[in-house]
Amino acid sequence: MTTGKSLTINTGQAPVEVQVSERALHFLKALIERYIRDGQPVGSRTLARDAGLDLSPATVRNVMADLEELGLIASPHTSAGRVPTVAGYRLFVDTLLTVHPPAEEDIAFLRSQFNARLDPKTLIEKASNLLSGLTHLAGVVMLPRHERHAFRHIELLPLSESRVLVILVTSEGEVHNRIITTERRFSHNQLEQTANYLNQMFTGQDLKEVRRRLFQELQDTHAHIDQVMRRALAMAQDVMESAEDQDDCYIAGQTNLMEFDELANLDRLKQLFDAFTQKREILHILDRCIAAEGMQIFIGEESGYSLLGDCSLVTTPYRVDDQVVGVLGVIGPTRMDYQRVIPIVDVTARLLSAALRH
C-alpha cells in the first residue's frame, strides 16, 4: 500500500479519524468524477482505466472494498459497480476537488448581464436565471435582507369573518400588506384603537424592538387590560412578526432537475417542486447559510431537509457595503459538477454585490 493520509470521515454517526491510502484517494477521486459525468455505477475495470494505474483487477477490487468499508462508496442492488455516498462526496469536496476559475467566456457573459442601473429585484431575478442557465441546475437567490426595518405607521382594517388587513409602512417607505386570521372578530373601532396605540408607542422603532416590547407589555399588564385589548395586542405582535419576516427568494430552472435520472421519480419531483413553490424550508436552509457566511455546501441529508436527500446545495453570500444581505447558489443532484459549479456561484455573487452597490 502507498502512504496515506489521516482523514476525518462523517458517515452519519460520530465523525471518525481513519487512515486512507493515497491510492485509495486517487481511486475515489476517479470514481466520483466518472459518476458525475455518466450517472452510472462505476465498475472496477472502468475505474482502473480512468485512474491510469497499471493494477490487476483483483487489486482494484480490494481498493474498492476498502473504500466501501469506510462508507465512502456503496453498491446499488442492481449493479456490480459502485456509487459515491454522501461521506464520499464530502471527502471529495473538502479534500480532493481541484477548483479552477470559470471560463473567460462565462465571466464575460456574466459581466455583461449585471447592469447596475437595474433595480435590486430585477438584478436578483436575473442572477437566479444566470445561475440556472450556466450550471443547468436550479438557481436560487435570496432577496436582500434589511438589517433594520423601522416602524413608521400601521392601519388595521376588518375583512370578512375573523380576517384583518394589515397595512404597515416602514421607514424605508416600503408598504407591506398582510391578511391575517385572528382568534376572534374585532370591530372597526377596536382595530382602530389598536393601530392608534401602536402608532403612538412605536413609531421610529426597530420592528424587532417593537415585537420585544409588545411581548413584555403583554406579560407586565396581563392583569390590567381587558380581554379584547389583550387579544388585540397579541394580534399586533403577530403583525410585527409577519412584517419583519420579509425573506423571500427567486428560484429558476427547477425543470433542469428532471434531466437527472436519480431525481426523475414523479412523486419525488412533485414534492420537490412543491417545496420550491412554498420556499419555507429552502429559506430556512439559506438562513443558516447567511449565519455561517462564506461558501456553504450541503450534500444530501446534510441539509437536514429530507426532500433534498438526493440533492446538493452550493451557496455563497453576496454583500452590499461590505455587509452580507443575502445568499445565492444552486440546487442540483449530489453528483453535480462541483468543480464547475463552485466558481460560477462565487463569481456570480461577486458581480451581483458589485451591481447592488451602485
KOLKE-12178 format. One line per field, with one value per residue (C-alpha): x, y, z; residue number from 1; residue in one letter. Coordinates in steps of 0.001 Angstrom, whole numbers, plus 500000, padded with zeros to 6 digits. Example, Ala and Ser with C-alpha at 12.3 -4.5 7.8 and 13.67 -1.06 7.14 Angstrom:
// KOLKE-12178
east: c(512300, 513670);
north: c(495500, 498940);
up: c(507800, 507140);
seq: c(1, 2);
type: c(A, S);
***
This chain:
// KOLKE-12178
east: c(500000, 501121, 501462, 498205, 496502, 494752, 491260, 488104, 485092, 481483, 479369, 476214, 477386, 480037, 482993, 485863, 489520, 490873, 493957, 493213, 495939, 496929, 495997, 492516, 492018, 493160, 490608, 487859, 488501, 488438, 485259, 483389, 484487, 483296, 479981, 479435, 479936, 477845, 475500, 476121, 477690, 481421, 482928, 486480, 487591, 486347, 487872, 491294, 491248, 490168, 492715, 495555, 497256, 498556, 496979, 495365, 491553, 491937, 493934, 491336, 488542, 490446, 490792, 487093, 486287, 488371, 486508, 483183, 484156, 484959, 481466, 482777, 481186, 478293, 476996, 473465, 471454, 471077, 474719, 478175, 479541, 479903, 478498, 479673, 477966, 477349, 480511, 482412, 481207, 482059, 485632, 485881, 484674, 486738, 489980, 490220, 488462, 490505, 488604, 489588, 488321, 485303, 485940, 486663, 483568, 481394, 482863, 482437, 478839, 478050, 479616, 477525, 474309, 474705, 473617, 473952, 471078, 468606, 466585, 467655, 464779, 465449, 469156, 468355, 465876, 468470, 471120, 468934, 468302, 472022, 472992, 470432, 471465, 475203, 475034, 471915, 470679, 468180, 469450, 468332, 468910, 467595, 466254, 468404, 467698, 467490, 469126, 466828, 463176, 461807, 458124, 456516, 452746, 450147, 446485, 444232, 441040, 438411, 437564, 435026, 434783, 437920, 440361, 442188, 444002, 447257, 448917, 452366, 454689, 458387, 460993, 462335, 458974, 458071, 454396, 453632, 450105, 449180, 445942, 445948, 443356, 442592, 441124, 438019, 436355, 437398, 435219, 436476, 436781, 438785, 441221, 441486, 442224, 444977, 446502, 446456, 448184, 450895, 451445, 451690, 454007, 456342, 456839, 460536, 461483, 463059, 460487, 462399, 462296, 458553, 457993, 460073, 458211, 454805, 455712, 456961, 453837, 451597, 453495, 453571, 449987, 448310, 446094, 445369, 443930, 440639, 440351, 439706, 442768, 444976, 443914, 444441, 447995, 448699, 447442, 449711, 452655, 451773, 451600, 455099, 456408, 454888, 456101, 459633, 459717, 460336, 462662, 461962, 463948, 463872, 464269, 464875, 465458, 463680, 462814, 466540, 466417, 464122, 467104, 468802, 467623, 468117, 465666, 463197, 460735, 457416, 456308, 459687, 459708, 456223, 457269, 460467, 458623, 456074, 458977, 460329, 456896, 456351, 460014, 459746, 462252, 464539, 464601, 465332, 468424, 469501, 469105, 471612, 473974, 473790, 474639, 477658, 478898, 481404, 480789, 478485, 477958, 475204, 475365, 472325, 470938, 473431, 470793, 468545, 465659, 464561, 463256, 466794, 468228, 469336, 470380, 473277, 473072, 476036, 475678, 477758, 476793, 476507, 477088, 476083, 478506, 480540, 477504, 476104, 472476, 471668, 472952, 472766, 473577, 472341, 470402, 471127, 471785, 474558, 476539, 476603, 479839, 481216, 484441, 482499, 479579, 481550, 483482, 480364, 478456, 481379, 481774, 478014, 477916, 480790, 479200, 475777, 477359, 479135, 475928, 473916, 476483, 475769);
north: c(500000, 503542, 506164, 507514, 510443, 510679, 511963, 512596, 510929, 511545, 508584, 509732, 508626, 510454, 511612, 509127, 509575, 506952, 506295, 506357, 505425, 507837, 505144, 504765, 508546, 508538, 505845, 507638, 510838, 508954, 507110, 510254, 512197, 509338, 509082, 512847, 512598, 509499, 508950, 505202, 502899, 502541, 499070, 498058, 497781, 501292, 502635, 501103, 502683, 506111, 506058, 505444, 502880, 499544, 497381, 493968, 493737, 491996, 494930, 497402, 495348, 495290, 499086, 499469, 497098, 499291, 502422, 500647, 499526, 503158, 504154, 506296, 504285, 501855, 499143, 499568, 496372, 496222, 496729, 495354, 498904, 501412, 504899, 507607, 508051, 511418, 510811, 510098, 513307, 515243, 513911, 514635, 518242, 519004, 517246, 516091, 518726, 520954, 524177, 526331, 529823, 529870, 530028, 533538, 533459, 532632, 535528, 537933, 536798, 537287, 540758, 541796, 540792, 542719, 546240, 548429, 550608, 547785, 547735, 545228, 542777, 542628, 542031, 539213, 537561, 537838, 536256, 533211, 532788, 533151, 530562, 528167, 528788, 528364, 525314, 523630, 523259, 525223, 528713, 530271, 533814, 535215, 538761, 541227, 541180, 544611, 544510, 547212, 547749, 550673, 551059, 554193, 553665, 550912, 550552, 547620, 547082, 544381, 541983, 539174, 536809, 536961, 538247, 541563, 543542, 544943, 547878, 548550, 551322, 551098, 553837, 552837, 553836, 550212, 549317, 545777, 544392, 541315, 539471, 537667, 535442, 536246, 534091, 536282, 539075, 542630, 545650, 548568, 550661, 548003, 547703, 551476, 551683, 549068, 550836, 554210, 552631, 551095, 554317, 556346, 553988, 552589, 554969, 555095, 551955, 548818, 546104, 543609, 546039, 546573, 542821, 542594, 545460, 544094, 540751, 542457, 544592, 541566, 539984, 543090, 544278, 540915, 541624, 545256, 545115, 543700, 540543, 542379, 544626, 541719, 539791, 542890, 543312, 539633, 540123, 543168, 541011, 538591, 541539, 542653, 539121, 538798, 542277, 541556, 538224, 539541, 536790, 535559, 534114, 533633, 530076, 529460, 526354, 523822, 521795, 521237, 518695, 516486, 515663, 513659, 510060, 509949, 512848, 511840, 509941, 511733, 511682, 512998, 515696, 516826, 517097, 518894, 521383, 521963, 522782, 525227, 526863, 527156, 528127, 527906, 525092, 526392, 529797, 528139, 526491, 529762, 531479, 529025, 529836, 533561, 532892, 530796, 533308, 532008, 529287, 526544, 523133, 520843, 517338, 515072, 514745, 517318, 519998, 518426, 518521, 515068, 516226, 517333, 513934, 513280, 516884, 519183, 522900, 525192, 528756, 531822, 535225, 538464, 541853, 545496, 547973, 545041, 543717, 540278, 540830, 537506, 534304, 532781, 529380, 526310, 523176, 520020, 516308, 515160, 514262, 517883, 519080, 520779, 521739, 523928, 524968, 526349, 529049, 530092, 530590, 532570, 534876, 535465, 536562, 538995, 540519, 540809, 542504, 544995, 545775, 546310, 548800, 551294);
up: c(500000, 499333, 502031, 503330, 504968, 508287, 507489, 509480, 507883, 508844, 507796, 509570, 513001, 515027, 512873, 512914, 512033, 509635, 507541, 503814, 501358, 498598, 496095, 497600, 497453, 493834, 493013, 494946, 493000, 489682, 490629, 491675, 488596, 486364, 488237, 487979, 484215, 483500, 486424, 486186, 488812, 488171, 487789, 488675, 485043, 484193, 487379, 486637, 483180, 484475, 487291, 484811, 487027, 485826, 488504, 488427, 488614, 491984, 493387, 492146, 493714, 497013, 497000, 496209, 499064, 501389, 500234, 500723, 504217, 505052, 503899, 501040, 498218, 498036, 495724, 494323, 494413, 490647, 489673, 490243, 490096, 492912, 493532, 495963, 499313, 500983, 503032, 499821, 498202, 501363, 501367, 497636, 498008, 501100, 500164, 496562, 494493, 492200, 491503, 488535, 487655, 485323, 481601, 480333, 478143, 481172, 483148, 480215, 479748, 483442, 483484, 480504, 482269, 485526, 484656, 487755, 486519, 487102, 490326, 493003, 492479, 488752, 489394, 491810, 489459, 486686, 488946, 489614, 485870, 485088, 487696, 486280, 482690, 483240, 485534, 484081, 487664, 489769, 490595, 493881, 495152, 498413, 498296, 500247, 503942, 505516, 508901, 510244, 509400, 511416, 512179, 510691, 510524, 510665, 509721, 510649, 508645, 509306, 506492, 506402, 509364, 511560, 508946, 509240, 506545, 507891, 506110, 507536, 506364, 507317, 507500, 504087, 502614, 501909, 502231, 503402, 503083, 505066, 505669, 508993, 510635, 514265, 517017, 517173, 515265, 516034, 515362, 513292, 516475, 518273, 515371, 515102, 518822, 518475, 515451, 517242, 520228, 518036, 516083, 519267, 521125, 518471, 515523, 514565, 516487, 515047, 514311, 516432, 519322, 518788, 518996, 522158, 523832, 522865, 524373, 527535, 527763, 527458, 530349, 532549, 532037, 531818, 534817, 533959, 530436, 529294, 527212, 523948, 524263, 525300, 522196, 520075, 521407, 520805, 517243, 516900, 517929, 515124, 512754, 513704, 513230, 509765, 508798, 509928, 508147, 504659, 503486, 500006, 497137, 493403, 492135, 488433, 486354, 488548, 485459, 484830, 487656, 485594, 483362, 486133, 486429, 490196, 490629, 487905, 490129, 489557, 493193, 494367, 491681, 492678, 496320, 495339, 493123, 495902, 498221, 495637, 495419, 499170, 499761, 503551, 504060, 501307, 503016, 506348, 504837, 503174, 506529, 508018, 505148, 505949, 509580, 508598, 505978, 503394, 500803, 502125, 500536, 501834, 500363, 500594, 504093, 505434, 504731, 507356, 504867, 503734, 500348, 499455, 500424, 496831, 496193, 496978, 497673, 496972, 498282, 498974, 500397, 498494, 500047, 499973, 501568, 502911, 504799, 503988, 502923, 501253, 499714, 496258, 494851, 493038, 493890, 491937, 492328, 494638, 491515, 490308, 488718, 491852, 490075, 487642, 489855, 492812, 490885, 488925, 492180, 493619, 490589, 490332, 493981, 493429, 490337, 491978, 495001, 492732, 490802, 494002, 495334, 492545);
seq: c(1, 2, 3, 4, 5, 6, 7, 8, 9, 10, 11, 12, 13, 14, 15, 16, 17, 18, 19, 20, 21, 22, 23, 24, 25, 26, 27, 28, 29, 30, 31, 32, 33, 34, 35, 36, 37, 38, 39, 40, 41, 42, 43, 44, 45, 46, 47, 48, 49, 50, 51, 52, 53, 54, 55, 56, 57, 58, 59, 60, 61, 62, 63, 64, 65, 66, 67, 68, 69, 70, 71, 72, 73, 74, 75, 76, 77, 78, 79, 80, 81, 82, 83, 84, 85, 86, 87, 88, 89, 90, 91, 92, 93, 94, 95, 96, 97, 98, 99, 100, 101, 102, 103, 104, 105, 106, 107, 108, 109, 110, 111, 112, 113, 114, 115, 116, 117, 118, 119, 120, 121, 122, 123, 124, 125, 126, 127, 128, 129, 130, 131, 132, 133, 134, 135, 136, 137, 138, 139, 140, 141, 142, 143, 144, 145, 146, 147, 148, 149, 150, 151, 152, 153, 154, 155, 156, 157, 158, 159, 160, 161, 162, 163, 164, 165, 166, 167, 168, 169, 170, 171, 172, 173, 174, 175, 176, 177, 178, 179, 180, 181, 182, 183, 184, 185, 186, 187, 188, 189, 190, 191, 192, 193, 194, 195, 196, 197, 198, 199, 200, 201, 202, 203, 204, 205, 206, 207, 208, 209, 210, 211, 212, 213, 214, 215, 216, 217, 218, 219, 220, 221, 222, 223, 224, 225, 226, 227, 228, 229, 230, 231, 232, 233, 234, 235, 236, 237, 238, 239, 240, 241, 242, 243, 244, 245, 246, 247, 248, 249, 250, 251, 252, 253, 254, 255, 256, 257, 258, 259, 260, 261, 262, 263, 264, 265, 266, 267, 268, 269, 270, 271, 272, 273, 274, 275, 276, 277, 278, 279, 280, 281, 282, 283, 284, 285, 286, 287, 288, 289, 290, 291, 292, 293, 294, 295, 296, 297, 298, 299, 300, 301, 302, 303, 304, 305, 306, 307, 308, 309, 310, 311, 312, 313, 314, 315, 316, 317, 318, 319, 320, 321, 322, 323, 324, 325, 326, 327, 328, 329, 330, 331, 332, 333, 334, 335, 336, 337, 338, 339, 340, 341, 342, 343, 344, 345, 346, 347, 348, 349, 350, 351, 352, 353, 354, 355, 356, 357, 358);
type: c(M, T, T, G, K, S, L, T, I, N, T, G, Q, A, P, V, E, V, Q, V, S, E, R, A, L, H, F, L, K, A, L, I, E, R, Y, I, R, D, G, Q, P, V, G, S, R, T, L, A, R, D, A, G, L, D, L, S, P, A, T, V, R, N, V, M, A, D, L, E, E, L, G, L, I, A, S, P, H, T, S, A, G, R, V, P, T, V, A, G, Y, R, L, F, V, D, T, L, L, T, V, H, P, P, A, E, E, D, I, A, F, L, R, S, Q, F, N, A, R, L, D, P, K, T, L, I, E, K, A, S, N, L, L, S, G, L, T, H, L, A, G, V, V, M, L, P, R, H, E, R, H, A, F, R, H, I, E, L, L, P, L, S, E, S, R, V, L, V, I, L, V, T, S, E, G, E, V, H, N, R, I, I, T, T, E, R, R, F, S, H, N, Q, L, E, Q, T, A, N, Y, L, N, Q, M, F, T, G, Q, D, L, K, E, V, R, R, R, L, F, Q, E, L, Q, D, T, H, A, H, I, D, Q, V, M, R, R, A, L, A, M, A, Q, D, V, M, E, S, A, E, D, Q, D, D, C, Y, I, A, G, Q, T, N, L, M, E, F, D, E, L, A, N, L, D, R, L, K, Q, L, F, D, A, F, T, Q, K, R, E, I, L, H, I, L, D, R, C, I, A, A, E, G, M, Q, I, F, I, G, E, E, S, G, Y, S, L, L, G, D, C, S, L, V, T, T, P, Y, R, V, D, D, Q, V, V, G, V, L, G, V, I, G, P, T, R, M, D, Y, Q, R, V, I, P, I, V, D, V, T, A, R, L, L, S, A, A, L, R, H);
***
